[in-house]
Amino acid sequence: MARLWFYGSRVQNKFKCAGVTIVHMKTLLDIIKTNINQSPLAAYTDYPFRKIIRKYGCRGLLFTEMISGRGYQMNPDFHNRFIKFEDIDRPVGVQLFGSDPEALALTAKDIENKFKPDLIDINMGCPARKVTGKSGGAALLKHPNLAEKIIVSILKKMKTPLSIKTRIGWSINDCKSKDLIKIAEENGLLCVFLHLRSKKALFSGALELENFKTLKSFFKIPIIANGGVYSKEDYDRIVHEIRPEGFLIGRGSTGNPWIFNINKPDYKEPTREERISVMLEHFNLMIEEYGETSGILKFRKFLKPYLKGIPDHVKFLPQLIQFKTRQEIIETIQKHFQATKLLD
Ligand SMILES: Cc1cc2nc3c(=O)[nH]c(=O)nc-3n(C[C@H](O)[C@H](O)[C@H](O)COP(=O)(O)O)c2cc1C
């Protein structure tokens, strides 16, 4: 029998749960449906990234980077640092991956107890061989029975709303997600997050929009679409065509926290000054979080997306990447942008 979440009645304006005050104006599902949400990106969607996108745009759900169910059972302390968040960051979903139903259920329970996230999600879409090789991630598209065992064992152990994030199929046009969506619906999960590309298409290639529309017509469970949005034009075109119940943005949000506002009538592109100022704020948060050496290294991947469209960025970027101290980097950015009259 379908299991129903009474989450809507729990998440009112404000409620207390084991001493934690959770503030929400709407139900979690309403929040997911009415806002653009952040898609999990391993090695990107860490604590500083989530702080920046919450501050500059995202009113929807934020995700942590994915956590291995088995790995967590072996070394919870190592993994707990990836889950860190404050009440002000809510709603936050923690994503797990793996194929061992018991380990995933125990991990979901431990994380529920320790962090009280707003959602637990199971990754059923990651195409990386180190994940699919152990029957996790997208491999679950081919093993719906195992996927169901995972879902059932987690539901037995915890009360937090549960979702899955998967891909539309294994190969182009096979729509293998149909089996997983059916299982999610029958077990009363909150929603399904669906990357509109197959596992074989990886991260590029056409989105399967027609297939999405057909799939959507079979189910009542909300299917939140994802993939290929880098601009307001992309979003308007895709959403107009497929009318999903909600949307997640992944790569388009790196260096562009404002992208989460593209569905608002008063949306304005950020100015170059805003881009540089938020880039520096993000950079400083990374150093606060990881220390100078590691923070600089981890921040490098954000430089290109933040600097996109800035004069000379193609020449300027390789210069910046050579520096090893915060001061050198900040001074170089300031000098460059005074020279190009972007900063005071
Ligand atoms: C670097 C990188 C890391 C990713 N990490 C995750 C992850 O941890 N969990 C997940 O479900 N999807 C992950 N994805 C997939 C994205 O969440 C998203 O589904 C995909 O990139 C398509 O959306 P986009 O075109 O908006 O980026 C990752 C994608 C990339 C490129």
Ligand as a Chemical Component Dictionary entry (heavy atoms), coordinates in Angstrom:
data_LIG
# 
_chem_comp.id                   LIG 
_chem_comp.type                 NON-POLYMER 
_chem_comp.pdbx_formal_charge   0 
_chem_comp.three_letter_code    LIG 
# 
loop_
_chem_comp_atom.comp_id 
_chem_comp_atom.atom_id 
_chem_comp_atom.alt_atom_id 
_chem_comp_atom.type_symbol 
_chem_comp_atom.charge 
_chem_comp_atom.model_Cartn_x 
_chem_comp_atom.model_Cartn_y 
_chem_comp_atom.model_Cartn_z 
_chem_comp_atom.pdbx_ordinal 
LIG C1  C1  C 0 30.746 17.474 -11.769 1  
LIG C2  C2  C 0 29.387 16.850 -11.609 2  
LIG C3  C3  C 0 29.059 16.240 -10.408 3  
LIG C4  C4  C 0 27.797 15.670 -10.239 4  
LIG N1  N1  N 0 27.477 15.092 -9.032  5  
LIG C5  C5  C 0 26.245 14.569 -8.846  6  
LIG C6  C6  C 0 25.878 13.991 -7.605  7  
LIG O1  O1  O 0 26.662 13.942 -6.641  8  
LIG N2  N2  N 0 24.621 13.479 -7.489  9  
LIG C7  C7  C 0 23.717 13.518 -8.532  10 
LIG O2  O2  O 0 22.593 13.041 -8.383  11 
LIG N3  N3  N 0 24.044 14.073 -9.699  12 
LIG C8  C8  C 0 25.263 14.592 -9.883  13 
LIG N4  N4  N 0 25.579 15.175 -11.076 14 
LIG C9  C9  C 0 24.516 15.333 -12.097 15 
LIG C10 C10 C 0 23.826 16.684 -11.937 16 
LIG O3  O3  O 0 23.158 16.794 -10.709 17 
LIG C11 C11 C 0 22.806 16.914 -13.060 18 
LIG O4  O4  O 0 21.853 15.883 -13.009 19 
LIG C12 C12 C 0 23.444 16.944 -14.440 20 
LIG O5  O5  O 0 24.657 17.666 -14.446 21 
LIG C13 C13 C 0 22.477 17.566 -15.463 22 
LIG O6  O6  O 0 22.056 18.838 -15.039 23 
LIG P1  P1  P 0 22.758 20.205 -15.570 24 
LIG O7  O7  O 0 22.754 20.104 -17.085 25 
LIG O8  O8  O 0 21.872 21.295 -15.045 26 
LIG O9  O9  O 0 24.153 20.205 -15.023 27 
LIG C14 C14 C 0 26.841 15.706 -11.289 28 
LIG C15 C15 C 0 27.187 16.315 -12.506 29 
LIG C16 C16 C 0 28.433 16.873 -12.674 30 
LIG C17 C17 C 0 28.769 17.520 -14.000 31 
# 
loop_
_chem_comp_bond.comp_id 
_chem_comp_bond.atom_id_1 
_chem_comp_bond.atom_id_2 
_chem_comp_bond.value_order 
_chem_comp_bond.pdbx_ordinal 
LIG C1  C2  SING 1  
LIG C2  C3  SING 2  
LIG C2  C16 DOUB 3  
LIG C3  C4  DOUB 4  
LIG C4  N1  SING 5  
LIG C4  C14 SING 6  
LIG N1  C5  DOUB 7  
LIG C5  C6  SING 8  
LIG C5  C8  SING 9  
LIG C6  O1  DOUB 10 
LIG C6  N2  SING 11 
LIG N2  C7  SING 12 
LIG C7  O2  DOUB 13 
LIG C7  N3  SING 14 
LIG N3  C8  DOUB 15 
LIG C8  N4  SING 16 
LIG N4  C9  SING 17 
LIG N4  C14 SING 18 
LIG C9  C10 SING 19 
LIG C10 O3  SING 20 
LIG C10 C11 SING 21 
LIG C11 O4  SING 22 
LIG C11 C12 SING 23 
LIG C12 O5  SING 24 
LIG C12 C13 SING 25 
LIG C13 O6  SING 26 
LIG O6  P1  SING 27 
LIG P1  O7  DOUB 28 
LIG P1  O8  SING 29 
LIG P1  O9  SING 30 
LIG C14 C15 DOUB 31 
LIG C15 C16 SING 32 
LIG C16 C17 SING 33 
# 
